[in-house]
Amino acid sequence: MSTAPTEAGAAVDQLARAATGAVVEAALRDGGRVGWVTWSRTEADPPSLEAAGPEVYDGAAGVAWALTLLAPLHDRPEELSALARAALPARTPAAAGLLDGATGVAVARATVTGSPGALPPPDVLAGSSDHLDGLSGLLLAAVSLGASPAEQADVVRALLACGRADGEGWAHPGPVDEHGEPARPLTGLAHGSSGVLLALAHWLATDPAGPLADEARERLYRTWLWESAWADRVLGWPDLRDAPPAYPVLWCHGAAGVTATRLELGRLADTGVDLGVPAPALRSQAGTGLLLCREAVEQAGEAARRQLADSGPTSVRVDPQDAGLTLCHGLGGPLDVLASAAAQGDTAHLDAARAALVPVAALLGDDPHLWPTGQRTRGGYGLFQGLSGTALVLARLAHPELGLPSPGLFGAPVPGG
């Protein structure tokens, strides 16, 4: 892999440093505690600012995790490391999931301090297959943190037990909805079938011949077939929450999250892990998704260039409905996928991603504190809806040779780690 700097690569590096510095500047210190404000994720319109919770998704644990990884690129790495340690929550969150609770805090703690906390038992998440707040996320964390084979097997049994009767698509939050009716299975990583694929694949990499392996491999194959059947080679994967469905290129529900999963499954298959799915099929789907992600990034770059040419950088007003460069709902999702491809040696899209980022950042403005968040507001610092996740994605694009882990695959074992 070439690591030669380019003009656009140097510009992205400066953006990553500016975003990281803004996260540090925004830290609120109270004695030995550190935190950040965030925009509420409620139905309130407009949303309100509040103290960020302990979770990974948009809370202190996610910021701490990102700052630990960004520390070597900062002028004062010790400051970032100390800030990250102080930001870790002292108490176990009430929620249990990977991105919304105790499971994710344990993963973040392992990165920040080297000493993970205990994972919650699978029964507290029974019935939910989610990556974000269910058993898929718990299984991924159990593998990543090296939980005992017996503990991992308990999570696998619980996960396999909560799927739909046909064992194909996976629904959020479980087989039935809040009205007791069969819930519609979903594509995608956050709440859909890709989250299950990601967790089962990593578990099979650690226990390929155990007593549950054949059943898990069969379910992985059937889940992959189900999600693949929804794929459109031009549009990608649909967000099945709506009818007719949209085809977003996002991390949460759409091509970015699905492609991130296919890249990771392809990597595992290439190392010899028997997933029950041919590696060329996984790579083919990943290739389709990479083109969709690149197209989304290049379209954003071209739109930014046109706006800058029409109005000039001082008079441009960013649409507050835009989620900017954030990971979950913004351009950070497809950018993170392109960074993952580069980290795996496929640098074909790297220059395009960097070149598109330059005008997008110019449009967003010089002050990262005012960049749009995933809540379509300005100013936020969380991992999935704010600036710490954006900073990590930018750092991955500027320095693919460092092998920084993907925030979009938070909880997954890090290759070579």
N, C-alpha and C positions, 0 to 999 in steps of 0.2 A: 504493500500500500504506500502510495506517495504521501509524504507529510510536508512537502514543500509549501511554504506559505504563499497565498495569493492576495491580491489587493482586497477582494471580497472576503476572503478568509480572515484577514487581519481586521476588517471592519466588523465581522461577526464576533471576533474575539473581544473587541472593544465594547460591543453591545452586551456581551455576556458579563463582562466586568462591571459595566455600568448598572446592569440589572442586579447583580450580586451586591454591589455597593448600596443600592437603594434599599434592598431588604435589610441590610445591616443598619442603615440609618433609621429605618422605620421601627426597629425593635423598641418595645416598651419595657423598661427595667423598673422593677419594684423589689428592692432588697436583692436577694439572690435569685429572684424569678425573672423570666424573660417571656414575652409574648408579643403578639401582633394583633391589630384589629382586622376584621374581615367584614364583608357584606353578608347580611343574613340570607339564609337559603329558605325563605318562607314564601308564602303567597302574598306577603305584603307588597303593595305597590305605592310608592317606591320602596325598595328594600332599605334596611337601616344598618348602620355600622354597629358592630358589637365586638366584644373581646373574642378572639378566636378560641375554639375549643381545643382539646388535647389531641384530636384525631389526625390522621395522615392527610385526608382528602383536602381540607382547606384549613387545617389547624396547625398547632405548634409542632407536633411530631413530624409532620411532612416537611415543614420548613427546616427543622433541625437536621433531618436526613439529607436534604438538598445542600445545606450549608457545609455539612461534613464532607460531602463529595466535591464541593466547589472550593474548599479551603486551599488546596495546593495551587490553584490558579490565582489566588488573591494576594495582594501585597502584604497583608497581615494574616497569614494562615492561622496563627495561634488565636487571634481574636475571633475568627469564625468558628474554630473548634470549641472555644470556651463558650461562645454564644449558643452553639448547638447543644452542648451539654446542659446549660442552664435552662434551655427551652423544653427539655424533655419533661413530660408531666410527672408529678410526684405520685399521683394516684391513678389507679387503673380506671379507664373510662367505663361508664355504665354499658355502652354498646360493645359488641364483641367482634365486629367484622374487621376485615383487612384494611379498608380505607376509612371506615367510620368508627373504629373502636380499638379494643385491647389487642387484637391480633396484629394490627398494623403498628401500634406503639411498640410491641415486642420486636418487630422487625427493625423499626427505626432505632430502637435502643441498641440492638446488636451492632448496627453500623456505627452509631455515635460513640458507644462505650465499649463495644466488644462483649457485652454481657446482656443477652436477651432476657426478658422477663418470661414468665410462664404463659403458655397459650391457653385460651379457654377450652373447655371440653366441647366436643361436637354437639352435644345435646342442646346447648343454648342457641344453636343456629339451626336446629332440626327443621326440615321442610323448606329451607332456602338454599338454592344452588348457586347463588350469586358470587361473582368475583368481588364486587364492591363490598357487600356486607353479609355474605353467606358462606357456605361450605367450600366452594371453589377457592375462595381467598384463604380460608383456614388451611386447606390442604396444601396450597402453594407455600404458605408460610411454614407449615410443619416440615415440608421437604427442605426449604431453604435454611431453616434453623437447625436441621439435623435432629428433629424429634425421633424418638425411638420407633422402630418398625411397627410395634404394637400400637403406638399412638397414631401413627400415620394410617395404619389399616383401619382403625376405628373411624377416622374421618372419611376414608374411602367408602366404607360400608354405609355410613350415613348419607354421603353424597349420592351413591348409586340408588339408595332407597327413596330419595326425594324427587327423582325425575318423573316425567310423565309416564303413563302406562305403556305408551308405545316406545319409550326409551330413546326418542330421537331428539326433538326440540326440547329446550329447557326454558321454563317460564319464570318470571319475576312476580312476586317473591317466592312462589312455589307452584305446585300443580293447580291450586285453586286461587281465585281472586278474593277480594274482600267481601264479595257477595256469596261466596261458596260455589261459584260457577267455575268451570274449567278455564284456567288462565291461558292466554295465547302465548305460545313459545316465541322467543325473540332471537334474532341474530345479534351479533355484536359482543363486545368484550365486557362492558360494565355490568349488564344485567342479562346477557344472553348466552348463547351456546358456545361462543369462542372462549368465554371464561372457564367453562367446564373442560374444553379441549386443552387449554393451557395447563390447568391443574393436573388433569389425568396424565398428560404427556410427561410432565416433570416427575410425577410419582412413578410412572413406568420406567423412567430412566434410572431410578434408584432400586426398584424391586420388580425386574422384568419377568421373574419366574415364580413369584409368590402365589399363594392360594387364590388371591383376588385378581391376579394379573390378566388372566384370559377374559374374565367378565369385564374388567375395566377396558381392555383393549377392544372388545366387541362394542361396548358402549361408545368409546371414542370414535370408532369407525362409523357407527350409525349416526352419531351426532355430526360428524364431519360431512357425511352424505347429505343429511338433512339441511345443514347450513349451506352446503355447496349448491344444492338444488335451487336456492333462492338467488344465486349469484347471476348478475347480468354483466357480460364482458365489457359493456360500454358504460353502464351506470354504477356497477359495483353491487353492494349488498344493501337491502332495504331496511329501513327503520319500521318494523312491523307494529309499532304502537299506534300508527295512524293508518287510516284507509281513505284514499289510496296512499300507499307508503311513499315517503321521500327516500332519496338515496344520498344521504350526507357522507362527506369524507371527514368524519370526526372520530375521536378516540372512543367516545362512549357508545354511540349507536351508529355504526357506519364503517366505511372502508378502512379508515385508519386503524381502528382497534382490531378489526378482522385481519388486516394485513400484518400488523405487528405479531399477532398470534401465528399466522402462517409462516412468517419468517422464523419465528422461534421453533415451531414444530419442524420446519425444514432443517434448521440447524441441528436439532436433536436427531432427526432421522439420518442426516449425513454423518453423524458420529457413531451410528450403528444401533441406535435405540429402535426397537421394534414397536412401532405405534399402530401397526395394522393398516397403515395408509402409505401408499407408495411415495417415496421422497420426491420423484419428479412431479407428481400431482400437486404436492404442497408447494414446490418451487414455482410451478406454473401459476398457481393462484397468487402467490406472493408477488410474482412479476406483474400480473394484472393490477394488483393493488398498488404496487409501487408507481406504476404509470398514472393511476388515478390520483395518488398523493402528490406526485410531481406536477400534474396538471393543475390541481387545486392551488399549489404553492405558486406556480408560474402565473396563473390567472390573477392571484392576489398581487403579485409583483407588478404585472402589467397595469392593473387597475390603479395601483399606487403611483406608477410613473405618469399615467394620464392625469391623475388629480394634481400631482405636483407640477406638471407642465401647464395645466390650466390655471392653477391658483397660486402657485408658489408656496414654499414651505411655511411662510409666516401666516398665511391666510387660510390654510386648510383646516377643516373641522372634521374630526373623525366621528363617524356615526356611532352614537352611544349604544346602538343595538349590536354592534360588532363586538365579538369576544376577543379580538386582538390576537396575540401570540400565546394565549393560554392553552393549556394542555387538553382539558376535557371538551370544551365547547368551541375552541378557537383553532387557529392555524398551527398551534404547537403540536397538535395530534399528528397531522401528516408530516410536519417537519421532524418529529421524533422518529417516525418510521423511516424516513430517508437517512437520518443519522444512524439508525440501527443497521440499515443495509450497508452503509459505509463502514461501520465497525466490523461487519462480517466480510469486508473486502470488496463489496460492490460499490465502487465510488462513482458510478456513471451518473448519478443524480446529484452528487454533492455540489458541484460548481453551480448547477442550476438553482439549487436551494439557497446557496449563499448569495447568488446574484439577485434573486427575488427578495431576499430579506432586506437588502440595503434600502430600496425605495419604500418598502413597507415600514421599516423603522423610522425613516425620514418623515413619513406621513404621520406616524404615531407621535412624534415629537421628541425633543431632547431630554425630557424629564420622565424616566421610567415610572416614577410614582404616579403619573397621570395616564399610563397606558391602560387600555380597557381590560376588564376582568371577565371571568366566565359568567358573572352575573350581569353583564352588559352595563357595568358601572365603571368608574375610574378609581384606581388605587386599591390594590389588594395584593397579598403576599403569600398566599397558600400555594401548595404544590400543584394541585389540579386546576385551580381557578385563578391563580395569581402569579406573582412575579418570581417566586423561588423556582417553580417548575419551568417557567420561561427561561430563566437564567441557566438552568441545567440543560435544557434542550439546545440553547445557543452554544453553550460550552461543548456539547457533544458534536455539534456541527463544525465548530472552529477547530476542535482537537479530536478527531476520530481515533487517532493513534493511541489515545490514553485509555480507551475502553471504558469510559464512564458508563455506568448502568443506565438503562432506559427508565425514566420515571413512569412511562406508560406501562411498563411491565413490573411495577413495584411489587415486591414480594417474591419474585422469581429468583432462583439461584443465579448468581452471576457467573458467566463462563470464565473458567480459570481462577475463580475466587475461592 
